Amino acid sequence: MEHKHPPDTVINGRRVTLNAEDLGWATDVGRMRNLEAILSGRTPKFDEARAGELWGNHIESACAELAVARLGKQKWMGHINRFRGLPDIEDTNWEVRWSAIQKWKVNASDDTGKVVVCVDLKCPTYEVVGWVIPELVRRVPEFERTGKNRNGQEHKYWLVPKDRITRLGVPPVAVLTGEHWKP
C-alpha cells in the first residue's frame, strides 16, 4: 500500500485547515500546556468546574494559534509555559483566543497594547473572525462578567459576542459601541 503524504495546510480567505503535521505539533503543545497547568497547580482562568474540561480548550487554543500564525505568515514556537507579557505569535502583539461559544474572553490581566485575535470553528479548520483591543473592550459595561475559578476565587472578565468583533478594515471603537455597519 502506497503511503500518501498529508496535504499542505490550506488557507482560504480567513479560514485555515491545518495539515496532519501541524495538527500533531499543535495538539502536543496543547496537551503539554494542560499537563503543566495540572502539575504546577496553577489556577485556571476558565470558568469550567472540572479540570478535565480544560484538555480540549488547551488543544483547540494551540491549534488556533498555529492557524493564525499560518494565516499571517508568522512564526509560531508553541511555547508551553510562557504567559505574562509575551505574545502567542512571535514578533507580533497578538493574543490568540479560540472560542466554542462564539464569545471571546478578555481578562483584566490582558496586557495593554495587545490585540486579541478571535478564532472560531474547531479542529482541523479554524476561522479568524476578527480582533478586539482589550483596553477598549474593558470600557463596555455590557461585556463585563464576574466569575469564580475552581478554587472559588472571583475574577472579572469581559465576553465579546461575535457580532461585536472588529472586522478587518473597521475602526474598533465603532464596532464596540455598535456604531458599525451591518453586513
VENQUI-V823585 format. One record per residue. N is the residue number from 1. PHI is phi in whole degrees, -180 to 180 (none if undefined). BURIAL is b if it has 9 or more other ideal C-beta (glycine too) atoms within 8 Angstrom, else e. D_LAST is the distance of its C-alpha to the last C-alpha in whole Angstrom. Layout:
n;phi;burial;d_last
N;PHI;BURIAL;D_LAST
N;PHI;BURIAL;D_LAST
This chain:
n;phi;burial;d_last
1;none;e;49
2;-77;e;47
3;-85;e;45
4;-103;e;42
5;-72;e;40
6;-64;e;36
7;-66;e;33
8;-66;e;32
9;-59;b;29
10;-108;e;26
11;-113;e;23
12;-134;e;20
13;67;e;17
14;-99;e;16
15;-100;b;18
16;-129;b;22
17;-107;b;25
18;-76;b;28
19;-82;b;31
20;-61;e;34
21;-64;e;36
22;-62;b;33
23;-63;b;33
24;-61;e;36
25;-64;b;36
26;-67;b;33
27;-69;b;34
28;-64;b;38
29;-62;b;36
30;-61;b;35
31;-63;b;38
32;-67;b;40
33;-64;b;38
34;-68;b;38
35;-62;e;42
36;-62;b;42
37;-63;b;41
38;-66;e;43
39;-67;e;46
40;-85;e;45
41;72;e;45
42;-64;e;42
43;-81;e;40
44;-73;b;36
45;-83;e;33
46;-72;e;32
47;-93;e;32
48;-63;b;34
49;-78;e;37
50;-117;e;38
51;-59;e;39
52;-61;e;39
53;-72;b;35
54;-81;b;34
55;-54;b;35
56;-63;e;32
57;-62;b;30
58;-64;b;32
59;-68;b;32
60;-62;b;28
61;-65;b;28
62;-65;b;30
63;-63;b;28
64;-63;b;25
65;-59;b;27
66;-65;b;28
67;-62;b;25
68;-65;b;23
69;-62;b;27
70;-63;b;27
71;-63;b;23
72;-87;b;24
73;53;e;27
74;-116;b;29
75;-87;e;32
76;-120;b;32
77;-97;e;36
78;65;b;35
79;-65;e;37
80;-95;e;38
81;-121;e;40
82;-137;e;38
83;-120;e;36
84;-52;e;36
85;81;e;35
86;-116;e;34
87;-75;b;31
88;-73;e;30
89;-113;b;29
90;-54;b;32
91;58;e;32
92;-137;e;29
93;-114;e;28
94;-93;b;25
95;-110;b;26
96;-90;b;24
97;-127;b;23
98;-100;b;23
99;-137;b;22
100;-94;e;22
101;-115;e;21
102;59;e;17
103;-138;b;19
104;-111;b;20
105;-92;b;23
106;-119;b;25
107;-97;b;28
108;-61;e;31
109;-86;e;32
110;-63;b;29
111;-67;b;31
112;-65;e;30
113;95;e;28
114;-87;b;26
115;-114;b;23
116;-90;b;22
117;-90;b;20
118;-97;b;18
119;-123;b;19
120;-122;b;18
121;73;e;20
122;-149;e;24
123;-44;b;27
124;-100;e;27
125;-110;b;23
126;-126;b;21
127;-126;b;17
128;-80;b;17
129;-76;b;14
130;162;b;14
131;-155;b;17
132;-138;b;18
133;-107;b;21
134;-52;b;24
135;-59;e;25
136;-76;b;22
137;-60;b;21
138;-66;b;25
139;-90;e;25
140;-103;b;22
141;-58;e;25
142;-67;e;22
143;-87;b;22
144;-72;b;26
145;-138;e;28
146;-127;e;31
147;-133;e;33
148;-125;e;36
149;-82;b;37
150;-68;b;39
151;-93;e;42
152;83;e;41
153;-81;e;40
154;-79;e;37
155;-148;b;34
156;-100;e;31
157;-151;b;28
158;-128;b;24
159;-113;b;22
160;-106;b;18
161;-72;e;16
162;-55;b;13
163;-73;e;10
164;-114;b;12
165;-77;b;13
166;-70;b;12
167;-88;e;10
168;-59;e;13
169;85;e;13
170;-110;b;12
171;-61;e;15
172;-61;b;16
173;-63;e;17
174;-63;b;14
175;-71;b;12
176;-66;b;15
177;-87;e;16
178;84;e;13
179;-94;e;13
180;-96;b;10
181;-70;e;6
182;-105;e;4
183;-66;e;0
